[in-house]
Amino acid sequence: SDGLDYKAMGKFFKGLASSGAWACFDEFNRIILEVLSVIAQQILTIQNAKAKRLERFLFEGTELGLKLTCCPFITMNPGYAGRAELPDNLKALF
């Protein structure tokens, strides 16, 4: 939704990382560009922890357990009104 902010997404990502769940975020490019840039850093933090196969890691000031099965997926509909292009730092993660 275009109403999501980085704090709400951070809560989703904390839950994914600590539970090992997968989630698909539909029409991801409806989120405003500034928020997408922060989300890219949040995802990168999780991906780096997974790459290092850490059992615990620091995410936005909170130490979390990490289940390596966690994974966010996104869908997007480019070209529609109100949709943003993904920033380069986010494109590189998917």
RANORFEN-V133930 format. One record per backbone hydrogen bond with DSSP energy under -0.5 kcal/mol. CO is the residue of the C=O (numbers start at 1). NH is the residue of the N-H. Records with the same first field share a line. If there is no record, write none. Layout:
CO=NH, NH
This chain:
1=4
5=9
6=10
7=11
8=12
9=13
10=14
11=15
12=16
13=17
14=18
15=19
16=20, 21
17=67
21=71
23=25, 73
24=26
25=28, 75
27=30
28=31
29=84
32=35, 36
33=37
34=38
35=39
36=40
37=41
38=42
39=43
40=44
41=45
42=46
43=47
44=48
45=49
46=50
47=51
48=52
49=54
50=53
55=66
57=59, 64
59=62
62=59, 64
64=57
66=68
67=70
71=23
73=25
75=28
77=80
80=83
87=90, 91
88=92
90=93
91=94
